[in-house]
Amino acid sequence: MNSINPRKLLNSKWTAVNPTNKEKHFLVIEVEFNEEGEVTGCLIEAVISNRCMPIQWHDLENADEWLHGWK
């Protein structure tokens, strides 16, 4: 399990364990917070294709799917 600080999520780098469409490396480009300071939305971008997709930030904690940093 990856431990993530929501405040340091923006511009963090991630590697997909099982890449699709040759998209392996991702960058968190947008994080939305509510009034209580909780993360409500997260947008990641594939480095190779610049394709953006929304993701639940808690999904990044799953080490079976995501590795912190670019590996």
DAPE-V698340 format. One record per residue. N is the residue number from 1. SS is DSSP state (@ for helix, = for strand, . for the rest). PHI is phi in radians with two decimals (999 if undefined). D_LAST is the distance of its C-alpha to the last C-alpha in Angstrom with 1 decimal. Layout:
{{N;SS;PHI;D_LAST} {N;SS;PHI;D_LAST}}
This chain:
{{1;.;999;16.4} {2;.;-1.47;14.5} {3;.;-1.66;17.1} {4;.;-2.22;17.4} {5;.;-1.60;20.0} {6;@;-1.01;21.4} {7;@;-1.26;22.6} {8;@;-1.83;19.1} {9;.;-1.25;17.7} {10;.;-1.06;18.6} {11;.;1.18;16.1} {12;.;-1.36;13.2} {13;=;-1.89;9.8} {14;=;-2.42;8.3} {15;=;-2.06;6.3} {16;=;-1.34;9.1} {17;=;-1.20;9.5} {18;=;-2.08;12.4} {19;=;-1.14;12.1} {20;=;-2.13;15.7} {21;.;0.98;17.2} {22;.;1.07;14.0} {23;=;-1.63;12.7} {24;=;-1.93;9.0} {25;=;-1.80;8.2} {26;=;-2.31;10.9} {27;=;-2.27;12.9} {28;=;-1.36;15.8} {29;=;-1.84;18.8} {30;=;-2.66;21.7} {31;=;-2.34;22.8} {32;=;-1.91;26.4} {33;=;-2.06;28.4} {34;.;-1.60;31.8} {35;.;-1.13;34.7} {36;.;-1.46;33.7} {37;.;1.51;30.3} {38;.;-1.56;28.5} {39;=;-1.25;25.7} {40;=;-1.91;27.4} {41;=;-2.73;24.9} {42;=;-2.56;21.4} {43;=;-2.19;20.2} {44;=;-1.99;16.7} {45;=;-2.20;16.2} {46;=;-1.28;14.2} {47;.;-1.18;13.1} {48;.;-1.27;14.3} {49;.;-2.01;17.6} {50;.;1.07;18.3} {51;.;-1.37;19.4} {52;=;-1.80;20.0} {53;=;-2.62;20.5} {54;=;-1.31;21.7} {55;.;-2.60;20.1} {56;.;-1.32;21.4} {57;@;-1.12;19.4} {58;@;-1.20;20.1} {59;@;-1.11;18.1} {60;@;-1.20;14.9} {61;@;-1.31;16.0} {62;.;-1.37;15.8} {63;.;-1.22;12.9} {64;.;-1.33;14.0} {65;.;-2.00;13.0} {66;=;-2.32;10.4} {67;=;-2.04;7.6} {68;=;-1.26;8.2} {69;.;1.52;6.3} {70;.;-1.79;3.8} {71;.;-1.91;0.0}}
